Amino acid sequence: MCARWAMAMVAAFVLGLAAPARAADQLAALTPGAPAPDYRLSYDIFFGGLKFSTFDIALGLTEERYRIGIEARTAGALGWFYDWRLEAESEGMVSQDGAVEAVAHRTTSFWRGGDRSVTIDYAEGAVAEVEVRPPPDEDDREAVPEAELADVVDPMSAIVGLLLRAKRDGLCVPEQRIFDGRRRYNAFLADVPAVELDAAGYSAYRGPAQGCALSFERIAGFLNEPRRRVKTDRIVVWVAPVYAGGPPVPVRLEADSSVGALRVHLTRARNGRGELVPGDAD
C-alpha cells in the first residue's frame, strides 16, 4: 500500500508506465516542428526519508508550441523490489493568453512484469482517438464515458499550463480537467503564500518559491477492485524561477499522508545546451 501510494504521488507531481528508458530529452518528437528542449530538470523522490525514485523532465517552449518529456524509474533500495520505468511525452499549442491546447500524448511503462501504454491524439483541442494497453476490460476498470472527455488535457500538458500561468500571473491554475488515457479526474490548485526555500542536502535550489496546494476529484476510469484509501492530508508543489527569463519550474513537492511523508527535490537544472544553470553543482 505504501509503495502504491508513493507511486501515485509521483504521478501527481508530474500530473501524469518500455525499457530500457531513455533520457527525457532523447524522446522522439510526436509531431513535425516540435520545439527542442530548452529546460532539462532532474529530481529525486523520497518516501519516509528514503530515496526510491528519480525522474527527468525535458521541456521545449516557444510562444506558439510546447513539448514536454518525462523519464522516470525506481531507485535506491525500493528498486530492488519494485521495477518501475516510465517514458511519457506530450505536445501541443500555446494560445496568446498562455492557455495550452494538447495535440498528442504518449506514455509507455513497465510495472510488475508487464508493459503498459497510452496514446491520445487530439483534433482542435478535443480528444479524437485513444488507445490503451491493456484495454479497460482487461485492467479491472470501466472505460471513461465519452461525455466526460470534453475540455480535458493530459497530465503533462496540465504541467505546462501550470507553469505558464505561474509565469504570466504569478498564480496557480484553479482547476484542470485531466484525462490520462485511463482515468478522468479533476485537479484543483490553490495559491499558498510564497516562502524562502533552503537548499537542503537533497535539493539544488535555494530561494523564493510560489506554492500551489493540490487536490483531486475522481470522476471515472479508476480500478474497480476495492482498496483501502490512503488519506492524504496535504500536497504542495513549489515552483520557482530557476531559469532567467524562463517559466517557473517545480523545485519541490511535499505530500503528507496516513502512511508517511513523500518529498520530491530538484537536484539538477540544465539549459538546452546541457549546461548547468548558475548556482547548481554537478
N, C-alpha and C positions, 0 to 999 in steps of 0.2 A: 504493500500500500504506500509506504513512504517513497519508494522508487518511482511508482506510478505518479504520485502527486508531484514529485520533483520534476519529472519529465514534462508534466502538464504546465508547470510554472515556467520551464524553459520555452515552451511554445507560446506562453503568454507574453514573455519578454520580446519575442520576435513577432508576436501577434501572428504565428504560423498556425515515408521516412526513407541499392545502387552501391556499389562497393568496388574497389576502394574509393573513398570520397576524394574529390579533387579540391584544390583551393577555390574559394568562392569567386575570386577574380578570374579563374580559368574556365568557368562555365560558359558554354557557347550561347551567343545571343539567340533569343527566340524569334525576333523579327528584324528585318533589314534596317540599318541605320540606328540601331540602339546605341546609346552613349556608352563609351568606355568608362571603367571605374575611376572616379576621382577621389573616393574616400574608402580606405581599407581599415577595418576595425577588428580587433581580436579581443575575446572575452574569456574569462574563467568563471566557472559556476561552482558554488559551494553549498552543500547541504549539511546542516549540523556542524559547520566548521571544517568539513572535509571536501576537498575538490573531487567532483565526479564528472564534469563535462567541460568541454571547450567548444567555442564556435567562432567563425569568422564571417564578417559581413563585408561585401563589396558593393558600393553604391555609385552609380553614374547618374548625373543630373544635369539637365540643361533647362533653359526657360520653357521648352515645349515637351520634353520627354524625360522619362526616368527608367532606370534599370537597377534592380537590386537582387543580389545573390547571397545565399547563406549556405554554409557548410558546417555541420556540427557532428560531434562524436562523443561517446563516453570516454572518461579519462580517470586516472587515479585508481584507487582500489576497486571502485564500483565497476570500472571497465573490465576487471577480471571476471565479474559475474554477469554483467549485462552488456551485450554487444549491440549498441545502437548507433547508427550512422544516418545522416540526412544530407541531402542536397536539394535546394529549392531556388527558384528564380521567378521573378515577376517583372513585367514590362508594361508601360502604359504612357499616357499623355498627361501633360500638366496644363491646366487652363490658365488664363490670365489672372484669375483670382487665387491661384495656387491649389485648386482642387485637383484631385487625381482621377483619371479615367483609365481603368485597367484594360489591357489588350490581351495579355496572355499570362498564364501561371502554370508552372510545372513543379512537382515535388516527387522525389523518389527517396525511399528509405529502406533500411534493413533493421528489423526488430524481432527478437525472439525467434531467429532462424528463418524468417520469411521476408520477402520483398513486398513493398507496398508502393503505390504510385497514384498521383493525381494529376490530371490535365484539365485545365479550364481555358476555354477560348471565349472571347467577348466580341460582340459586334455593337459598335456605337455605345460602349459602356455597359451593355447588358449581357448577361450570361447567355452564350449561344450554344455551347457544347461542353459537356462534362464527361470525362472518362475516369473511372477509379478502378484500381486493382488492389485487393479483391473487391467485387461489387457488393453493395449493401446487403443483399440476401445471403451472402457467404461471410458476412462480417458482423453478424448479430446486431444489425441496426436497420432502421427503416430509411428509405430514400427521402431526401428533403423534398417536400412538395414544391412544384413549380411556382406556386403563388408566393412562396417565401423567398424567391430569388430576385425580387425587384430591388434595384438600388443597392446592390451588395458589392463589396470588394473582397479580394483575397487578403489573408493576414499580412502579407509582406507589402502589398500596396497600401494597407492601412498604416504601416510603419512610416512609409514615405509621406502620407497625408499628415501624420502626427508631426513629423519633423518640419514640413513646410509651414504648417500652421504655427508651430512654435517660433520659427524664424520670422514669419510675417507679422504675427500679432502678439507673440510672447505668451500665448495661451494654449491650453490643451484642446484637442478636438473633443467636443462634448459627447458625441456618440458616433459609433461606427457600426454599420450593418455588415457583418462578416460571414462569408461562406468559404470554407476551406476545401470544398470538394466533397466532404463527407458530412460536416456539421454546419448548422446555421445558428449563429449566436450574435448577440449584440454586446459590444464593448462600450462601457461608459468611462469617461475620463473626467476628473475634476482637478482644478488647479490646487496645488499645495504651495505654501509660502516658500520662496527661494531660500536656500541655505548655502553655507560655505562648506564644501566637502574637503576633508583631509585626504592626502594620498596615503592611505593605509598600506600595509605590507602587500596586500593583494592588488591594489589599484594603481594605475599610472596617472590618474587625473587628480588634480588639486585645484580648487577654485569654486566660483559661484555655479550653482546648478538650479534649474527650474524643475519642480516636481509635478508629476501627474499621477493621481490616485486612480487605480484601475479596478474595475469590477465587471462581471459578466452576467448576462442573462441567456440561459439556454433556450433555444427555440425548437430545433428539430435535428434529427440525424445522429443523436447520441446513442451509445450502446444500450441494448435492451436489458442485458444482464444486470440485475440489481447489485450494487456495491455500496459499501458504507462510504458516504461522502466525507471527505476531509474538510473541516471547517477552516477557511482562510480568513484571518482577521484583517489583514492589511497587505495590499500590494501597491508599491510606489515605484514608478520609473522616473529616474532623474536624468535630464538631458542638459547638455552644456555646449557652448561654442568652442569646441576643440580646434576647429579649423577656421582660420581668419577668413572672413567673407563667406564662409560656407554655412550650411544649415546646422543647427544644434544636433548633436548625436547622443544616443543613450550612453551614459557613463556608469550608471549603477542601477540595480534593481534590488529592492528589499521586499521580501514576502514572508509573513509570519502565519503559522497555522497550528492546528491542534497536534501535528506530528513533528513540528520543528521549524527552523528558520532556514530560508533559502536566500543566498546573496549572489548577485552577478556583478562582476567588476570588469571595467575596461582595462585591459593590460597593455594594449599597443594600438597606436593610430599611425597610419601611413597615408601619404598622398598618392596621386595617380601614378607617380614615377617610382613608388615603392620606398620613398624616403620617410624616415620617422619625422613626425611633426615636432616642432620645438617643445622641449620640456619632457619628452619621452626618453627612456633609456632602453637600449637594445639588450 
